[in-house]
Amino acid sequence: RLAMPATRRLSGASVFGRIETFDYAVDTDIQIDLQTGSVEFSAARVTGTKEPEKRIAMREELLDLDALDTGKYKGLIIQDPTDRRKVKGFVYLGTAWATDLEPLFTSAAKAIPNLVDAVNAQTGITAKVDAHLFIDSQELFRTPFIYITANEAFELTDREKENLGEYMRRGGFVFADNANSTVEFSPAEASLRQIFRASLGPHQGQFRPIPNSHPLYHTFYDFDGPPVGSELDVPSIAEQWGVNYRILGQQSYRLEGVFLGNRLVAVYSDKGYVHKWAENHGNAPQLRFGINVVVFALTQEGSIAQQQIDYFSEGDAGE
């Protein structure tokens, strides 16, 4: 408490006239301790590297990814190069929408939540279900992995084509899944293939078979190739409808991808994983492959997530 005693006034002859002074006093019952303890600071050196085989080792790097989960990024993970099962970080997974694309069928609503549960249960990554992501949104460029699925024909607007193409060129990854995979050359398949040619151009948007030796099949779990999806789940009324369904036993043994240089920017699945992911049991291989796709998309050199990891690690090293 501060107390103001009575004002004392001094008067005297001066060329400046009267001089007034005011005194302030602190009550004697107040004690102020100005002593402080010692403060210690420590810093850890973080070294960034762009070499794939040495990419962000968890025991060498001290990035607090939980602290970076502020909503600015939709996924950041780090993986120990000496043990690929040691991963940590976070990711938000959702289904992409467009003006003419609204995947409202039952499997589309259940697939991503089931994949999120699998990621949380089987890895050190914290996964959450994200809201619908619109292809023409700037949110796209904060999202390292987008999932597009369709069961009927659709077409992107010019703005959506431009945004999707720029997204892939800047490190984005697209997993396109045909939900009508039991029908050969379906309208959904034609539309999903077309969006890559339309967004990247006829030359860059071409598909190539992804060899079974590709890291996509070995980034977390090991696969000899893509597991069976729903492409062989032929309805019993196939003949009644007169639709050209796939013949049982004619499984597609490879997925197709779009490459920009050496970077795999998109995977096309004609296997209908959306239906397998949506099942409540008997879909362990398909969910494990989904985990592979997510981990690969976020750790691939040049990906949106990896660019951010390199930025933070190099920034800390510079300090």
Buried (B, 14 or more C-beta within 10 A) or exposed (E): EEEEEEEEEEEEEEEEEEEEEEEEEEEEEEEEEEEEEEEEEEEEEBEBBBEEEEBBBBEBBEBEBEEBBEEEBBBBBBBBBEEBEBBBBBBBBBBBBBBBBEBEBEBBEBBBBBBBEBBEEBBBBBBBBBEEBBBBBEBBBBBBBBBBBBBBBBBBEEEBBBBBBBBBBBBBBBBBBBBBBBBBEBBBBEBBBBBBBBBBEEEBBBBEEBEBEBBBBBBBBEBEBBBBBBBBBBEEEBEEEEBEBBEEEEEBEBBBBBBBEEBBBBBBBBBBBBBBBBBEEEBEBBBBBBBBBBBBBBBBBBBBBBBBBBEBBBEBEEE
